[in-house]
Amino acid sequence: MLLSQPPDNSVKSKNKSNTRMKQRPDKDRSEVVPASTADKAAETERNRLLAEMAEQSTDMISRHTPDDWCFIYASPAVTHLLGYSVAEIIGMSAYELYHPDDVEDFKRRSPSVSYERGLYTHTYRFRCKDGHYTWLESTSRSIRDPDTDELQEILVVSRDASQRINAEQASRRLARVLEYSSDLVAFVTPDHRVTQLNEAARECLGIEVPEHDRLLLKQLFLPDSYALLQQEAFPQALDQGRWRGEAEMFSQARQCVIPVMLEVLAHRTLDNRLEYYSTVARDMSAVKDAEAKKQQYQLEIDHAARLITMGEMATGLAHEINQPLTAVVNYVRGIQRRMNLEQSVTMADIAIPLERISSTALRAGEIVHRMMDFTRKTEPKWQMLELNPLVDDLLQFCANSARRHNVEIENRLPQSLPAVYADRIQLEQILLNLLLNGIEACHRDSDETSLKVWLDASMVKADQVIISVQDQGPGLPVADPEKLFEQFFTTKADGLGMGLAISRTLIERHGGQLQAANREGGGAIFSFALSTN
């Protein structure tokens, strides 16, 4: 609100007369007459209305001396804005209340001061009565003598600008944060045109600033990821305000795909219309690389663990291979002796020994192939597996170790078990490690009664099979079962303490948890769950 002239209660009016004069239209121009009574009444009413508006306005209206800007009038709004009463602020210089940094800005007519059509607009900080500073925006104009053009006073209309200034400062701070953020930030219109990219996005994606006006969002993403945005991200953001998920962007600078964790936000106007979207993408390249390396390291550890297991079983496996090889040698020697003694030996005569040589050699070959498959370095292959055939093969593989320790091993799995979703090599590694631990725990001398180790399974949920390896040994060697799964913890004189730790990691990859407990009646039980889908 701006008054064209001050209210009529000014204390420093220098007007010589408030009476308007007009000349007669006749020839005697030296004689003048007062303005009409109606003109005077209108002028008086106008001044009264202006004064009333000034008194009731929520904006502070003030008049100042032109030299030192002392208050010569202030409307009651001064109390609301600054905390001073009208009487307290009259005679006080505005320069006393300016923030020190803003005084020079005003004097130098800095960018915070604008001029248009005779009016100055200035945004500055003024000290309140309680000592704190508040932001004001003032519009001022000069009041001059109509005859002499002498500057008489300054009329100012001031309003509280704190909320607007604070909002602008917050917006500028937020803009700086977004501009210098390491995340890739884009602002997108409802029709998926990119209007702005922050510095990180421009550099990472190889986008020049002038290209913003003609840049489409689909140019930043791979086709599958852009389809995901259209079909899921934007609809969810429009409905719920935000969407979060993984996507893939393409960098023109690097000429490569960039995996990102993407967040899409929908921004609305005050009347709840969609104004624009913003996308915030975090480059996950380093994380994905680290995960790939970690997975590779884990594969190396798993492979080493399988080699260690084969090393521990080497004596038994050598004996198991040696048996069929010895049998083959014996069959061959028998054929040689017969051929030396008899001059006419037909194929029919040696058919049975040859058949036994073949089957025995194949059995030795199967043992070698199983060892090679178990120790081969391979990527996980997830598939549906029947448990009973797998367990039967493992028991046959461990049979010689069980005999050496005088232990009986059994398959007690129900025949009706459904197939489970797992990697065959990893599942074999888990079960083999648990079986060998149970066999060693149940060791008995040949003249003692043998103990048992067996595998069992049950269905707790419709889509989950609980597999357990149980034994009749002395039970867990520690009071806290979790101690067993710590890396390098072992109770064996020649153990590495990695078997159970690796087994638990492998089970976690299958979505389960390997647990240990003492059995009722003696022995230990190790169990875990596998999904059937």
SEGU-800478 format. One line per field, with one value per residue (C-alpha): x, z, y; residue in one letter; chain. Coordinates in Angstrom, 3 decimals. Each point is the difference from the previous one (the first is absolute). Layout:
! residues N
X: [X; ...] $
Z: [Z; ...] $
Y: [Y; ...] $
bavex: [a; ...] $
tordo: [A; ...] $
***
This chain:
! residues 533
X: [0.000; 1.490; -1.334; 0.428; 0.485; 0.345; -2.945; -0.981; 1.491; 3.566; 2.105; 2.314; -2.148; 1.603; -2.947; -0.716; -3.718; -2.474; -2.402; -0.340; -0.219; -1.380; -0.021; -3.069; -0.632; -0.428; 2.665; 0.881; 2.498; 1.423; -3.121; -0.427; -2.796; 0.065; -0.830; -3.549; -1.233; -0.648; 3.650; 1.144; -2.368; 1.196; 3.623; -0.697; -1.880; 2.785; 2.611; -2.188; -0.394; 3.708; 0.774; -2.524; 1.476; 3.463; -1.163; -1.730; 2.431; 2.030; 2.869; 2.065; -0.356; 2.620; 1.329; 3.638; 2.168; 2.031; 3.445; 0.305; -3.184; -1.480; -3.533; -2.456; -3.030; -0.641; -3.275; -1.080; 1.246; 3.498; -0.835; -0.895; 3.033; 2.739; -1.334; 0.319; -2.904; -0.669; 1.289; 3.224; 0.984; -0.788; 3.314; 2.060; 2.168; -0.583; 3.767; 0.109; -2.261; 1.557; 2.114; 3.616; 0.381; -3.145; 0.760; 2.731; -2.092; -2.739; 2.376; 1.727; -3.332; 1.122; -2.033; -2.168; -1.340; -2.092; -1.400; -3.045; -2.164; 1.092; -0.250; 2.840; -0.493; 2.489; 0.321; 2.022; 0.258; -1.310; 0.739; -3.054; -0.439; 1.023; 3.292; -0.570; -0.104; -2.978; -0.196; -2.040; -0.846; -0.614; -1.234; 0.869; -0.494; 1.098; -2.424; 1.075; -1.283; -2.090; 1.295; 3.668; 0.548; 1.734; 0.135; -2.210; -0.319; 0.068; -3.166; 0.558; -2.290; 1.617; -1.168; 1.345; 2.025; 1.520; -2.021; 0.709; 3.708; 0.417; -1.768; 2.213; 3.138; -1.116; -0.681; 3.442; 1.660; -1.946; 0.912; 3.694; -0.273; -1.667; 2.488; 3.028; -1.502; 1.773; -3.412; -1.338; -2.984; -2.422; -3.208; -2.540; -3.256; -3.171; 0.609; 3.523; 2.115; 3.119; 0.107; 3.026; 2.930; 2.424; 3.761; 0.519; -2.624; 1.414; 3.538; -0.896; -2.408; 1.997; -2.845; 0.729; -2.069; -1.416; -1.401; -2.472; -2.784; -0.143; 0.914; -2.500; 0.085; 0.062; 3.399; 1.505; -1.236; 0.249; -3.273; -0.929; 0.615; -1.977; -2.865; 0.193; -0.276; -3.058; -1.790; 0.858; 2.084; -2.021; -3.433; 1.101; 1.635; -3.166; -2.133; 2.251; 2.424; 3.141; 1.447; 3.318; 1.745; 2.949; 0.503; 2.692; 1.081; 2.298; 3.022; 0.870; 3.262; 1.116; -1.912; -1.121; -3.001; -0.275; -1.984; -1.826; -2.226; -2.759; -2.565; -2.858; -1.936; -3.208; -0.348; -3.429; -1.337; -2.067; -3.177; 1.390; 0.800; 3.141; 2.674; 3.123; 1.955; 3.486; 2.271; 2.919; 2.368; 2.912; 2.772; 0.323; 2.882; 2.546; -2.434; -0.823; 3.701; 0.699; -2.864; 1.335; 3.487; -1.412; -1.939; 3.138; 1.983; -2.751; 0.102; 3.759; -0.492; -2.722; 2.256; 2.885; -2.310; -1.005; 3.673; 0.689; -2.894; 1.407; 3.384; -1.517; -1.670; 3.083; 0.960; -3.469; -0.461; 3.372; -1.030; -3.370; 1.684; 2.687; -2.521; -1.426; 3.455; 1.321; -2.950; 0.707; 3.647; -0.999; -2.464; 2.615; 2.617; -2.494; -0.646; 3.731; 0.602; -2.817; 1.259; 3.493; -1.307; -2.526; 0.877; -3.516; -1.831; -3.113; -1.725; -2.848; 2.439; 1.118; -3.269; -0.943; 3.409; -0.008; -3.510; 1.067; 3.099; -2.227; -2.523; 2.751; 1.891; -3.216; -0.590; 3.504; -0.663; -3.244; 1.909; 2.563; -2.702; -1.871; 3.180; 0.621; -3.585; 0.132; 3.311; -0.646; -0.228; -3.459; -2.581; -3.126; -2.709; -3.398; -2.448; -2.665; 1.716; -1.369; 1.501; -0.079; 2.231; 2.415; 0.233; 0.464; 2.943; 1.582; -0.332; 1.695; 2.740; 0.538; -0.333; 3.712; 0.534; -2.886; 1.525; 3.373; -1.667; -2.307; -3.087; -3.303; -1.488; -3.669; -2.460; -3.232; -1.557; -3.680; -0.520; -2.818; 2.189; -0.462; 2.954; 1.874; 1.449; 3.787; 3.435; 1.068; 3.719; -0.607; -2.633; 2.333; 2.784; -2.258; -1.259; 3.409; 1.571; -2.733; 0.208; 3.774; -0.231; -2.610; 2.074; 3.105; -2.058; -1.327; 3.375; 0.266; 2.721; -0.707; -0.745; -2.584; -3.678; -0.387; -1.961; -2.271; -0.159; -3.116; -1.790; -3.659; -2.471; -3.472; -2.513; -0.709; -1.555; -1.558; 2.880; 2.888; 1.977; 1.989; 3.086; 1.972; 3.225; -0.080; 2.470; 0.394; 3.292; 0.880; -1.971; 1.164; 3.495; -0.989; -2.810; -0.806; -0.864; 0.716; 3.670; 0.232; -0.756; 2.763; 2.803; 3.147; -1.698; 0.756; 0.244; 2.035; 3.755; 0.531; -3.151; -0.158; -3.309; -1.533; -2.371; -3.038; 0.535; 0.005; -2.977; -2.031; 0.905; -1.107; -3.292; -0.607; 0.404; -2.846; -2.141; 0.344; 1.867; 2.264; -0.640; 1.543; -1.381; 0.436; -2.351; -2.201; 1.587; 3.480; 1.698; -0.306; -2.334; 0.770; -2.994; -0.958; -2.942; -0.246; -2.752; -2.069; -0.565] $
Z: [0.000; -1.090; 0.845; -2.586; 2.779; 3.815; 2.378; 1.088; 3.509; -1.252; 2.539; -2.567; -2.866; -1.789; -2.253; 0.109; -0.438; -0.234; -1.826; -3.673; -2.032; -3.460; -2.309; -1.278; -3.681; -0.446; -0.822; 3.639; 0.556; 3.206; 1.906; 1.212; 1.821; 2.362; -1.299; 0.405; 3.253; -1.760; -1.043; 3.541; 1.371; -2.513; 0.842; 3.714; -0.444; -2.157; 2.623; 2.708; -1.908; -0.683; 3.667; 1.015; -2.462; 1.361; 3.566; -0.806; -2.521; 0.967; -1.978; 1.882; -1.537; 1.064; -0.886; 0.357; -0.138; -3.228; 1.599; 2.842; -0.612; 3.432; 0.566; 0.025; -0.303; 0.390; -0.272; 2.841; -2.035; 1.251; 3.287; -1.756; -2.314; 2.253; 3.546; 0.492; 0.873; -2.281; 2.692; 0.452; -3.651; -0.845; -0.234; -0.401; -3.123; -2.328; -0.324; 3.680; -0.725; -3.239; 0.157; -0.433; -3.233; -1.493; 0.632; -2.626; -2.443; 0.234; -0.334; -3.025; -1.541; -0.187; -1.836; 3.093; -0.846; -3.166; -1.570; -2.241; -0.909; 2.936; 2.590; 1.810; 1.222; 2.511; 1.897; 3.210; 3.654; 2.750; 3.704; 2.150; 3.514; 1.483; -1.913; -2.731; -3.678; -2.290; -3.769; -1.415; -3.546; -0.371; -2.827; 0.339; -1.906; 0.434; 0.967; -1.488; 0.161; -3.159; -0.412; 0.923; -0.606; 3.354; 1.612; 3.050; 1.239; -0.967; 0.048; 0.587; 0.007; 1.643; 0.334; 1.677; -2.561; 2.429; -1.181; -3.660; 0.566; 2.161; -2.651; -2.724; 2.037; 0.692; -3.700; -0.906; 2.572; -1.307; -3.565; 0.952; 1.748; -3.057; -2.385; 1.891; 1.092; -1.234; -0.838; -3.525; 0.290; -2.807; -0.176; -2.442; -1.416; 0.103; -3.680; 0.896; -1.328; 2.057; 1.065; 2.286; 0.960; 2.829; -0.541; 0.992; -2.515; -2.779; 0.534; 0.560; -2.942; -2.307; -0.494; -0.908; 1.606; -3.288; -0.777; 2.892; -2.021; -2.480; 2.325; 0.562; 3.063; -2.095; -1.354; 3.490; 0.697; -1.615; -1.683; 2.713; 2.770; -1.795; -0.427; 3.755; 0.644; -2.230; 1.253; 3.714; 1.257; -1.281; 0.795; 3.561; 0.509; -1.262; 2.374; 3.076; -0.506; -0.587; -1.472; 0.680; -1.881; -2.140; -3.598; -2.651; -1.632; -2.971; 0.131; -3.281; 1.586; 1.088; -2.675; 2.607; 2.052; 3.508; 2.585; 2.324; 3.044; -1.228; 1.879; -1.836; 1.736; -1.187; 0.752; 0.039; -0.100; 2.789; -1.740; -0.102; -3.716; -1.109; -0.668; -0.676; 0.956; 1.450; -0.302; 2.357; -1.176; 2.040; -2.078; 1.214; -2.306; 2.817; 2.212; -2.770; -0.752; 3.691; 0.184; -3.076; 1.519; 3.299; -1.804; -1.869; 3.240; 1.573; -2.928; 0.497; 3.710; -0.726; -2.525; 2.461; 2.639; -2.357; -0.742; 3.735; 0.447; -2.739; 1.705; 3.269; -1.842; -2.080; 1.939; -0.199; -3.639; -0.929; 1.645; -1.749; -3.385; 0.768; 0.586; -3.550; -1.489; 1.951; -1.215; -3.608; 0.368; 1.456; -2.828; -2.622; 1.605; 0.126; -3.707; -0.709; 1.999; -1.755; -3.408; 0.891; 1.129; -2.742; -3.663; -1.271; 2.170; -1.608; 0.737; 1.572; 2.522; 1.222; -0.510; 3.702; 1.253; -2.710; 1.002; 3.642; -0.984; -1.873; 2.826; 2.608; -2.064; -0.489; 3.750; 0.532; -2.730; 1.691; 3.221; -1.866; -1.919; 3.222; 1.539; -3.102; -0.031; 3.682; -0.211; -3.349; 0.157; -1.366; 0.191; 2.055; -2.028; 1.693; -0.793; 1.476; 1.661; 1.280; 3.452; 0.332; -3.003; 0.998; 3.581; -1.160; -2.176; 2.898; 2.362; -2.536; -0.379; 3.795; 0.491; 0.266; 2.534; 2.051; -0.008; 1.148; 2.976; 0.708; -0.614; -1.673; -2.339; -1.026; -2.239; 1.961; -2.346; -0.799; -3.557; -0.500; 0.383; -2.728; -2.018; 1.427; -1.775; 0.483; -1.583; -0.096; 0.669; 2.902; 1.547; -0.306; 1.617; 2.949; 0.586; -0.522; 2.571; 2.545; -0.679; 0.427; 3.232; 1.309; -1.046; 1.781; 3.099; 0.129; -0.449; 1.715; 0.016; -2.048; 3.097; 1.294; -0.864; -2.973; 0.242; -2.654; -2.097; -2.097; -2.108; 0.556; -1.350; 0.721; -1.370; 2.420; -2.634; -3.331; -1.881; 2.314; 0.792; 3.235; -0.506; 2.987; 0.523; 3.346; 1.864; 3.186; 0.962; 3.170; -1.021; -0.674; 1.344; 1.185; 2.096; -2.559; -3.389; -1.838; 0.914; -2.392; -2.992; 0.681; -2.535; 1.090; 3.072; 0.255; 2.570; -2.321; 0.389; -3.762; -0.906; -1.672; 1.535; -3.348; -0.845; 2.049; -0.687; -3.751; 0.298; 1.777; -2.717; -2.700; 1.789; 0.302; -3.781; -0.220; 2.246; 3.098; 3.301; 1.207; 3.679; 2.501; 3.172; 2.285; -0.579; 2.722; 1.054; -1.140; -3.159; -2.128; -2.704; -2.746; -1.988; -2.692; -2.260; -3.804; -2.155; -2.297; -2.541] $
Y: [0.000; 3.336; 3.458; 2.728; 2.526; -0.160; 0.180; 3.508; -0.423; 0.608; 1.900; 1.592; 1.217; 2.947; 0.787; 3.731; -0.489; -2.821; 2.266; -0.535; 3.191; 0.509; 3.026; 1.773; -0.393; 3.757; 2.509; 0.877; -2.835; 1.509; -0.860; -3.629; -1.787; -3.044; -3.461; -1.133; -1.417; -3.344; -0.283; 0.646; -2.600; -2.589; 0.688; -0.292; -3.278; -1.404; 0.789; -1.467; -3.262; -0.205; 0.565; -2.654; -2.485; 0.686; -0.552; -3.303; -1.485; -3.088; 1.541; 2.546; 3.479; 2.473; 3.465; 0.967; 3.073; 0.054; 0.445; -2.497; -2.008; 0.739; -1.254; 2.939; -2.261; -3.745; -1.903; -2.330; -3.017; 0.902; -1.726; -3.254; 0.052; 1.399; -0.060; 3.797; 2.236; 2.983; 2.394; -2.013; -0.011; 3.653; 1.887; -3.196; -0.241; -2.939; -0.335; -1.006; -2.961; -1.238; -3.120; 1.217; -1.968; 1.515; 3.687; 0.163; -2.032; 2.617; 2.923; -1.529; -1.028; -3.632; -2.681; -0.284; 3.496; 0.431; 3.165; 0.317; 3.006; 2.096; -2.783; -1.754; -3.569; -1.283; -3.321; 0.218; -1.029; 2.251; -0.371; -0.637; 1.283; -3.363; 0.142; -2.561; 0.931; -0.499; 0.258; 2.913; 0.988; 3.739; 2.164; 3.704; 3.224; 3.581; 2.776; 3.360; 3.582; 0.567; 3.512; -0.276; -3.751; -0.080; -3.498; 0.104; -3.598; -3.675; -2.103; -3.733; -3.038; -3.056; -3.583; -3.145; -1.996; -2.521; -2.973; 0.692; 0.697; -3.106; -2.071; 1.462; -0.643; -3.573; -0.476; 1.353; -2.263; -2.974; 0.927; 0.135; -3.369; -1.535; 1.572; -1.279; -3.328; -3.114; -1.489; 0.459; 2.384; 0.841; 2.024; -1.377; 1.356; -2.137; -0.861; -1.250; 2.848; 0.783; 3.644; -0.062; -2.233; 0.592; 0.056; -3.647; -1.149; 2.171; -1.277; -3.649; -0.212; 2.291; 2.510; 3.623; 2.778; 1.386; -3.444; 0.126; 1.589; -2.853; -2.873; -2.806; -2.233; -3.168; 1.086; -0.431; -3.543; -3.409; -1.076; -2.512; 2.546; 2.714; -2.466; -0.657; 3.744; 0.289; -3.092; 0.094; 2.927; 2.972; -1.487; -0.867; 3.408; 1.666; -2.059; -0.199; 2.895; -2.077; -3.185; -1.706; -2.783; -1.019; 1.077; 0.336; 3.263; 0.518; 2.302; 1.689; 1.148; -3.468; -1.921; -2.483; -1.087; 1.479; -1.995; 2.409; 0.001; 2.303; 2.060; 1.739; 2.782; 1.681; 3.727; 1.661; 3.541; 1.540; -1.143; -3.587; -0.093; -1.825; 2.621; -2.081; -3.111; -0.184; -3.022; -0.615; -2.732; -1.341; -1.547; -3.588; -0.964; -0.186; -1.931; -2.461; -0.473; -0.606; -2.498; -1.813; -0.156; -1.194; -2.692; -1.023; -0.139; -2.084; -2.415; -0.312; -0.708; -2.559; -1.697; -0.060; -1.478; -2.800; -0.713; -0.116; -2.429; -2.211; 0.198; -1.143; -2.888; -0.819; -3.143; -1.468; 0.945; -1.452; -3.259; 0.112; 0.478; -2.522; -2.787; -0.072; 0.553; -2.987; -2.038; 1.017; -1.028; -3.356; -0.668; 0.890; -2.258; -2.830; 0.326; 0.080; -3.200; -1.793; 1.011; -1.225; -3.379; -0.552; 0.337; 0.510; 2.563; 1.453; 3.310; -1.900; -1.439; 3.425; 1.884; 0.010; 1.279; 2.687; 1.096; 0.229; 1.998; 2.451; 0.480; 0.289; 2.590; 1.977; 0.012; 1.404; 2.555; 1.087; 0.654; 2.107; 1.887; 0.752; 1.369; 2.135; 1.319; 0.825; 1.858; 1.738; 3.803; 0.859; 2.775; -0.834; -1.727; 0.271; -2.762; -2.267; -2.983; -3.310; -0.521; -3.796; -0.850; 2.768; -1.281; -3.613; 1.069; 1.902; -2.970; -2.230; 2.614; 0.050; -3.761; -0.693; 2.834; -1.371; -3.503; 1.319; 1.720; -2.955; 2.136; -0.905; 2.654; -0.064; 1.826; 0.533; 2.553; -0.641; -1.186; 2.516; 3.080; 2.619; 1.315; 2.988; 3.045; -0.038; -0.189; -3.650; 0.516; 2.384; -2.270; -2.996; 2.034; 0.908; -3.529; -1.601; 2.327; -0.752; -3.740; -0.126; 2.022; -2.433; -3.032; 1.331; 0.847; -3.597; -1.733; -3.396; -2.635; -3.110; -2.061; 2.506; 0.319; 2.277; 3.271; 1.499; 3.148; 0.593; 2.566; 0.807; 2.556; 1.347; 2.499; 2.841; 2.254; -0.859; 1.603; -0.873; -3.173; -0.237; -2.211; -1.283; -1.956; -1.802; -2.170; -2.055; 1.619; 1.940; 3.084; 3.561; 0.780; 3.513; 1.454; 2.699; -1.579; 3.278; -0.368; -2.936; 2.240; 2.516; -0.037; -1.859; -1.475; -3.732; -2.752; -2.255; -0.213; 0.314; 1.967; 3.427; 1.103; 1.031; -2.849; 1.016; 3.723; -0.649; -2.364; 2.681; 2.533; -2.437; -0.638; 3.753; 0.263; -2.491; 2.203; -2.170; -0.102; -2.808; -0.784; -2.395; -1.562; -2.998; -2.925; -1.357; -3.266; 1.006; 1.090; 3.120; 1.260; 2.493; 1.221; 2.509; 0.812; -0.042; 1.424; -2.176; 2.769] $
bavex: [m; l; l; s; q; p; p; d; n; s; v; k; s; k; n; k; s; n; t; r; m; k; q; r; p; d; k; d; r; s; e; v; v; p; a; s; t; a; d; k; a; a; e; t; e; r; n; r; l; l; a; e; m; a; e; q; s; t; d; m; i; s; r; h; t; p; d; d; w; c; f; i; y; a; s; p; a; v; t; h; l; l; g; y; s; v; a; e; i; i; g; m; s; a; y; e; l; y; h; p; d; d; v; e; d; f; k; r; r; s; p; s; v; s; y; e; r; g; l; y; t; h; t; y; r; f; r; c; k; d; g; h; y; t; w; l; e; s; t; s; r; s; i; r; d; p; d; t; d; e; l; q; e; i; l; v; v; s; r; d; a; s; q; r; i; n; a; e; q; a; s; r; r; l; a; r; v; l; e; y; s; s; d; l; v; a; f; v; t; p; d; h; r; v; t; q; l; n; e; a; a; r; e; c; l; g; i; e; v; p; e; h; d; r; l; l; l; k; q; l; f; l; p; d; s; y; a; l; l; q; q; e; a; f; p; q; a; l; d; q; g; r; w; r; g; e; a; e; m; f; s; q; a; r; q; c; v; i; p; v; m; l; e; v; l; a; h; r; t; l; d; n; r; l; e; y; y; s; t; v; a; r; d; m; s; a; v; k; d; a; e; a; k; k; q; q; y; q; l; e; i; d; h; a; a; r; l; i; t; m; g; e; m; a; t; g; l; a; h; e; i; n; q; p; l; t; a; v; v; n; y; v; r; g; i; q; r; r; m; n; l; e; q; s; v; t; m; a; d; i; a; i; p; l; e; r; i; s; s; t; a; l; r; a; g; e; i; v; h; r; m; m; d; f; t; r; k; t; e; p; k; w; q; m; l; e; l; n; p; l; v; d; d; l; l; q; f; c; a; n; s; a; r; r; h; n; v; e; i; e; n; r; l; p; q; s; l; p; a; v; y; a; d; r; i; q; l; e; q; i; l; l; n; l; l; l; n; g; i; e; a; c; h; r; d; s; d; e; t; s; l; k; v; w; l; d; a; s; m; v; k; a; d; q; v; i; i; s; v; q; d; q; g; p; g; l; p; v; a; d; p; e; k; l; f; e; q; f; f; t; t; k; a; d; g; l; g; m; g; l; a; i; s; r; t; l; i; e; r; h; g; g; q; l; q; a; a; n; r; e; g; g; g; a; i; f; s; f; a; l; s; t; n] $
tordo: [A; A; A; A; A; A; A; A; A; A; A; A; A; A; A; A; A; A; A; A; A; A; A; A; A; A; A; A; A; A; A; A; A; A; A; A; A; A; A; A; A; A; A; A; A; A; A; A; A; A; A; A; A; A; A; A; A; A; A; A; A; A; A; A; A; A; A; A; A; A; A; A; A; A; A; A; A; A; A; A; A; A; A; A; A; A; A; A; A; A; A; A; A; A; A; A; A; A; A; A; A; A; A; A; A; A; A; A; A; A; A; A; A; A; A; A; A; A; A; A; A; A; A; A; A; A; A; A; A; A; A; A; A; A; A; A; A; A; A; A; A; A; A; A; A; A; A; A; A; A; A; A; A; A; A; A; A; A; A; A; A; A; A; A; A; A; A; A; A; A; A; A; A; A; A; A; A; A; A; A; A; A; A; A; A; A; A; A; A; A; A; A; A; A; A; A; A; A; A; A; A; A; A; A; A; A; A; A; A; A; A; A; A; A; A; A; A; A; A; A; A; A; A; A; A; A; A; A; A; A; A; A; A; A; A; A; A; A; A; A; A; A; A; A; A; A; A; A; A; A; A; A; A; A; A; A; A; A; A; A; A; A; A; A; A; A; A; A; A; A; A; A; A; A; A; A; A; A; A; A; A; A; A; A; A; A; A; A; A; A; A; A; A; A; A; A; A; A; A; A; A; A; A; A; A; A; A; A; A; A; A; A; A; A; A; A; A; A; A; A; A; A; A; A; A; A; A; A; A; A; A; A; A; A; A; A; A; A; A; A; A; A; A; A; A; A; A; A; A; A; A; A; A; A; A; A; A; A; A; A; A; A; A; A; A; A; A; A; A; A; A; A; A; A; A; A; A; A; A; A; A; A; A; A; A; A; A; A; A; A; A; A; A; A; A; A; A; A; A; A; A; A; A; A; A; A; A; A; A; A; A; A; A; A; A; A; A; A; A; A; A; A; A; A; A; A; A; A; A; A; A; A; A; A; A; A; A; A; A; A; A; A; A; A; A; A; A; A; A; A; A; A; A; A; A; A; A; A; A; A; A; A; A; A; A; A; A; A; A; A; A; A; A; A; A; A; A; A; A; A; A; A; A; A; A; A; A; A; A; A; A; A; A; A; A; A; A; A; A; A; A; A; A; A; A; A; A; A; A; A; A; A; A; A; A; A; A; A; A; A; A; A; A; A; A; A; A; A; A; A; A; A; A] $
***
